[in-house]
Amino acid sequence: MKAAGKPAAFFFAAWYKAPRMQPRYSRILLKLSGEALMGDRQYGIDPGTLARIADEVAEVRDMNVEIAIVIGGGNIFRGVSGATQGIDRVAGDHMGMLATVINAIALQDALEKRGAHTRVTSAITMSEFAEPFIRRRAIRHLEKKRIVICAAGTGNPFFTTDSAAALRASELKCEIIFKATKVDGIYTSDPHKDPDAKRIERATYQRVLADRLEVMDAAAIDLARNSHIPIYIFSLREKGNIKRALVGEDIGSIVTDEPGGVK
């Protein structure tokens, strides 16, 4: 129906010109820290926070976006912290890998309750809980619009889940790495500790490495640079930020080959 005095073409033109929330990428790698699942808890998984993240990821999946997720395990155990408490670093990192599998299973359960088909893949053999990570199989899952949750990091000690995110993004030909964190971008120093910390909207991989900006570890940055995969850092604390980042809203900081690179 049309209002009196307004031709149908007028309404079509207004609809056509109105901004629409279209995703800017068709295949993404979402890096979630284990701490992101804690909410306000000191450790473990907060059910409300897990449900909110699952809602957001499912919403993005419904926008016809292919999603791979690499998840950390710091809410349960961190290998580096264990090493400072007398646990062998290799043993500690193996324990951390198991923690990521726990988080992956929890996220899978939450997503499938929302109708999202998922597959948990593991870099270490855990056939009762997860598929082994096989690149071609994982790509096929993505093409079938299944969410692929990558657990157990790279499967090797001394490598972080940030490195795993850069590795999986490269292997799966993702267009961008979305790193959801506790802060809304890159800062010159920790904004929670330094009131003079300044936000950096855009940075090159080289600047991140040279200035030791806390984005990802050096191995992850170098791999992303070699694969020409941009990294977008944003806060997960605000509801709906995953979708906002996907459609191109300016809510974080980006790392690219060039400081003026397009988001």
Secondary structure, 3 states (H helix, E strand, C coil): CCCCCCCHHHHHHHHHHCCCCCCCCCEEEEEECHHHHCCCCCCCCCHHHHHHHHHHHHHHHCCCCEEEEEECCCCCCCHHHHHHCCCCHHHHHHHHHHHHHHHHHHHHHHHHCCCCCEEEEECCCCCCCCEECCHHHHHHHHHCCCEEEEECCCCCCCCCHHHHHHHHHHHCCCCEEEEEECCCCEECCCCCCCCCCCEECEEEHHHHHHCCCCCCCHHHHHHHHHHCCCEEEEECCCCCHHHHHHHCCCCEEEEECCCCCCC
